[in-house]
Amino acid sequence: MFEAIDSSVNTTSAGDLISEGYDRLAEADYATALNRFDRALEKENSDKARRGRASAYAGLSGFNMFTILNAFQNDLAAANSSASVFQACRKITSLDNLNNAINDMALLSEPTNEDLLFRALMASVSAAKTIIVKYDTNLNSKLDNPDQINFTTNDNKTQNWETLYANFSSNYSPNSIEKAYIELSIALNGRGSSWTTMSPFNSVTKSGIYTQANFNLIEAVGDFGQKIKEANSKYSNSVSEFKTAIVALDGLN
């Protein structure tokens, strides 16, 4: 019986597989949706299929756009600080699935503003979650003084600091905080008051119209980037200075 079902699915057109995948997404059946988008992408490499698969991976990771936005904008008083990024990353249950979603979104040939918002938020919380995985050695879901933080913490299990910093500050890495900041500045431009944003690593400026909440969201990612930059300036300087800079990242102490 299962072979017959598999055969039926394999002969289904990419368009029908994509439609079924989106139906399963609407029902939060992310595993089945992922299967359908995987099969569709075997037949055609389209933005619609890749966007759908990214949404399935995101769902499996615990990422929900509305929940994440609420965590950024409403869970903390300091909505324009890196603390809100770390608050949002607590919603993530699978970093691997989230990174799979980010990688799919990075391959879109014609991303919309909604796509830019989706992948920028995912990249930001992925960066925060990655730092928690690496440096939260006492496993209490935050960065604090009991954590055993030094220049090589968990290097045997995670990327080393130099590699992480290169990815976070790059203009091209799917997990870039720099890129996420710029894409948020583009995606959220539309209504509110005039503001000028400046990216944390390369000082790229964008002028736009933003609500206070949206501007705070952009600045939270910017503050995260600035604190990453500060931590990097302490790297190899002294263990105590580096640890202090890492602990200061999440602002949840």
C-alpha positions as CSV (number, residue, x, y, z in Angstrom):
1,M,0.0,0.0,0.0
2,F,2.8,2.4,1.0
3,E,4.7,1.6,-2.3
4,A,1.5,2.5,-4.2
5,I,1.3,5.8,-2.4
6,D,4.9,6.6,-3.0
7,S,4.5,5.8,-6.7
8,S,1.5,8.1,-6.9
9,V,3.4,10.9,-5.3
10,N,6.4,10.4,-7.5
11,T,4.3,10.8,-10.7
12,T,2.6,13.9,-9.4
13,S,3.6,17.2,-11.1
14,A,5.8,19.7,-9.3
15,G,3.0,22.2,-9.3
16,D,0.6,19.7,-7.5
17,L,3.3,18.8,-5.0
18,I,3.9,22.5,-4.2
19,S,0.2,23.1,-3.8
20,E,-0.1,20.1,-1.5
21,G,3.0,21.3,0.4
22,Y,1.4,24.7,1.1
23,D,-1.8,23.0,2.2
24,R,0.2,21.0,4.7
25,L,2.0,24.1,5.9
26,A,-1.4,25.7,6.6
27,E,-2.2,22.7,8.8
28,A,1.2,23.0,10.5
29,D,2.0,19.5,9.2
30,Y,5.6,20.5,8.6
31,A,7.1,17.0,8.1
32,T,4.7,16.2,5.3
33,A,5.1,19.6,3.7
34,L,8.9,19.2,3.7
35,N,8.5,15.8,1.9
36,R,6.3,17.4,-0.7
37,F,8.6,20.4,-1.3
38,D,11.6,18.0,-1.4
39,R,9.9,16.0,-4.2
40,A,8.9,19.2,-6.0
41,L,12.5,20.5,-6.0
42,E,13.6,17.2,-7.6
43,K,11.4,18.1,-10.5
44,E,12.0,21.9,-10.7
45,N,14.1,24.5,-9.0
46,S,11.6,27.2,-8.4
47,D,11.4,30.0,-5.8
48,K,7.9,28.9,-4.8
49,A,9.1,25.4,-4.0
50,R,12.3,26.6,-2.2
51,R,10.3,29.2,-0.2
52,G,7.8,26.5,0.8
53,R,10.6,24.1,1.9
54,A,12.2,26.9,3.9
55,S,8.8,27.5,5.6
56,A,8.6,23.7,6.4
57,Y,12.1,23.7,7.9
58,A,11.3,26.9,9.8
59,G,8.2,25.3,11.3
60,L,10.2,22.2,12.3
61,S,12.8,24.5,14.0
62,G,10.2,26.2,16.2
63,F,10.3,29.4,14.2
64,N,7.0,31.2,13.8
65,M,7.1,34.7,12.2
66,F,4.4,36.2,14.5
67,T,5.8,34.6,17.7
68,I,9.3,35.8,16.8
69,L,8.1,39.3,16.0
70,N,6.2,39.4,19.3
71,A,9.4,38.3,21.2
72,F,11.4,41.0,19.5
73,Q,8.9,43.8,20.0
74,N,6.8,43.0,23.1
75,D,8.6,40.6,25.4
76,L,11.2,43.1,26.8
77,A,11.4,46.8,27.6
78,A,14.7,47.1,25.8
79,A,13.2,46.3,22.4
80,N,16.1,48.0,20.5
81,S,18.8,46.0,22.2
82,S,20.4,42.6,21.5
83,A,18.5,41.2,24.5
84,S,15.4,41.0,22.3
85,V,17.3,38.9,19.7
86,F,18.2,36.4,22.4
87,Q,14.7,36.5,23.8
88,A,13.5,35.5,20.4
89,C,16.1,32.8,19.9
90,R,14.6,31.0,22.9
91,K,11.7,29.9,20.7
92,I,14.0,27.8,18.5
93,T,14.0,24.1,19.2
94,S,16.2,22.9,16.3
95,L,19.1,25.1,15.0
96,D,19.9,22.6,12.2
97,N,16.4,23.0,10.7
98,L,16.5,26.7,11.1
99,N,19.8,26.9,9.2
100,N,18.3,24.7,6.5
101,A,15.5,27.2,6.1
102,I,18.0,30.1,5.9
103,N,20.0,28.3,3.3
104,D,16.9,27.7,1.1
105,M,15.9,31.4,1.5
106,A,19.4,32.5,0.5
107,L,18.9,30.8,-2.9
108,L,15.8,32.6,-4.0
109,S,16.3,34.3,-7.4
110,E,13.8,37.1,-6.8
111,P,13.2,37.6,-3.1
112,T,10.3,39.8,-2.1
113,N,10.3,42.2,0.9
114,E,8.4,39.5,2.9
115,D,11.2,37.1,2.0
116,L,13.8,39.6,3.1
117,L,12.0,40.0,6.5
118,F,11.7,36.2,6.9
119,R,15.3,35.4,6.2
120,A,16.7,38.4,8.1
121,L,14.8,37.4,11.3
122,M,15.8,33.8,10.9
123,A,19.5,34.8,10.4
124,S,19.4,37.0,13.5
125,V,17.9,34.4,15.8
126,S,20.2,31.7,14.3
127,A,23.2,33.8,15.2
128,A,22.0,34.2,18.8
129,K,21.1,30.6,19.1
130,T,24.5,29.6,17.7
131,I,26.2,31.7,20.4
132,I,24.0,30.1,23.1
133,V,24.9,26.6,21.9
134,K,28.6,27.5,22.0
135,Y,29.0,29.5,25.1
136,D,26.1,28.6,27.5
137,T,28.2,25.9,29.1
138,N,26.0,25.6,32.3
139,L,22.9,25.0,30.1
140,N,20.6,27.6,31.6
141,S,19.7,29.1,28.2
142,K,21.5,32.4,28.8
143,L,25.0,33.8,29.0
144,D,26.2,34.5,32.5
145,N,29.3,34.4,34.7
146,P,29.1,30.7,35.6
147,D,29.6,29.8,31.9
148,Q,33.1,28.5,31.2
149,I,33.9,31.0,28.4
150,N,37.4,31.2,26.9
151,F,39.1,31.5,23.5
152,T,38.4,27.9,22.6
153,T,35.1,27.1,24.3
154,N,33.4,24.1,22.5
155,D,35.7,24.4,19.5
156,N,35.6,20.7,19.2
157,K,31.8,20.7,18.8
158,T,31.1,24.1,17.2
159,Q,32.8,26.5,14.8
160,N,35.6,28.5,16.3
161,W,35.2,32.2,17.1
162,E,37.1,33.4,14.0
163,T,34.8,31.4,11.7
164,L,31.7,32.6,13.5
165,Y,32.8,36.2,13.4
166,A,33.6,36.0,9.7
167,N,30.1,34.6,9.0
168,F,28.3,37.2,11.2
169,S,30.1,40.2,9.7
170,S,30.1,39.0,6.0
171,N,27.9,40.7,3.3
172,Y,27.3,37.3,1.8
173,S,26.9,34.6,4.5
174,P,23.3,33.4,4.9
175,N,23.8,33.7,8.7
176,S,25.2,37.2,8.5
177,I,24.1,39.8,11.1
178,E,25.3,42.5,8.7
179,K,23.2,41.2,5.9
180,A,20.2,40.7,8.2
181,Y,20.4,44.3,9.3
182,I,20.4,45.7,5.8
183,E,17.6,43.4,4.6
184,L,15.5,44.4,7.6
185,S,16.1,48.1,6.7
186,I,14.8,47.4,3.2
187,A,11.9,45.0,4.1
188,L,10.4,47.2,6.9
189,N,10.5,50.5,4.9
190,G,7.0,51.7,4.2
191,R,5.2,53.7,6.9
192,G,5.9,55.7,10.0
193,S,8.6,58.3,10.4
194,S,11.8,59.0,8.5
195,W,14.9,57.3,9.9
196,T,18.4,56.5,8.6
197,T,19.9,53.1,9.5
198,M,23.6,52.2,9.6
199,S,24.8,48.6,9.5
200,P,26.9,47.4,12.4
201,F,30.0,46.1,10.5
202,N,30.4,48.0,7.3
203,S,28.4,51.2,8.0
204,V,26.0,50.8,5.1
205,T,23.3,53.4,5.4
206,K,19.6,53.1,4.3
207,S,17.0,55.9,4.6
208,G,13.4,54.8,5.1
209,I,10.1,55.3,6.8
210,Y,9.6,53.0,9.8
211,T,7.2,52.7,12.7
212,Q,8.9,52.9,16.1
213,A,8.4,49.2,16.7
214,N,10.0,48.3,13.3
215,F,12.9,50.7,13.8
216,N,13.5,49.2,17.3
217,L,13.6,45.7,15.7
218,I,16.2,46.9,13.2
219,E,18.3,48.6,15.9
220,A,18.1,45.4,18.1
221,V,19.9,43.5,15.3
222,G,22.3,46.5,14.9
223,D,23.0,46.4,18.7
224,F,23.6,42.7,18.5
225,G,26.1,43.3,15.6
226,Q,27.9,46.1,17.5
227,K,28.3,43.8,20.6
228,I,29.6,41.0,18.4
229,K,32.1,43.5,17.0
230,E,33.1,44.5,20.5
231,A,33.6,40.9,21.6
232,N,35.8,40.3,18.6
233,S,38.0,43.3,19.6
234,K,38.6,41.5,22.9
235,Y,39.3,38.1,21.4
236,S,42.9,37.1,22.1
237,N,43.2,40.2,24.3
238,S,42.4,38.5,27.6
239,V,40.1,35.7,28.6
240,S,38.4,37.9,31.2
241,E,37.7,40.7,28.7
242,F,36.4,38.3,26.0
243,K,34.2,36.5,28.5
244,T,32.8,39.8,29.7
245,A,32.0,40.9,26.2
246,I,30.3,37.5,25.4
247,V,28.2,37.6,28.6
248,A,27.1,41.1,27.7
249,L,25.6,39.9,24.4
250,D,22.2,38.7,25.6
251,G,21.5,41.3,28.2
252,L,19.4,38.8,30.2
253,N,21.4,38.9,33.4
